[in-house]
């Protein structure tokens, strides 16, 4: 098994490879950047460092040289990956759909506003068809 998965990308939309590494129990060393900071918790399932070559190298060396740290991060990696399992994501999506359907049935302005908020997130701040 690999000691560590490194990703020095400064821009990631989500980072499926990060999730795959976590699911394999491999700690992740990443730059503090979008994507990585949304998935990882520094010191729990991997290490997050500033975009600095020396800091990245020192963190990599630390993970390689400290088996206890690797073990702790590996356990955290598996636990974090469970949030992204097919069962967990499917259940979250089903719950969201159920909630939106119930809100759609409602006639109140407040609840309809929630639907517009959800749609604006999914369509980059613009609601399709102006509705």
QUIRA-V26180 format. One line per field, one symbol per residue. psi: psi as a letter, one per 20 degrees, with the letter a starting at -180 (. if undefined). burial: + if it has 24 or more other C-alpha atoms within 12 Angstrom, else -. A space follows every 10 residues. Layout:
psi = ???
burial = ???
This chain:
psi = qqhqpqojpi ppggmhhggg gghjjpqppq qnrqfgihgq opigjappqr mpgghggghg gggginhggg gghgghgggg hhijqhgggg gggggggggg ggghhqiqgg hhhgghgghh ghkkippqjj .
burial = --+++++++- ----+--++- ++++++++++ +++-+++-++ +++++++++- -----+--++ --++----++ ++++++++++ +--+------ ---------- ---------- ----++---- ---------- -
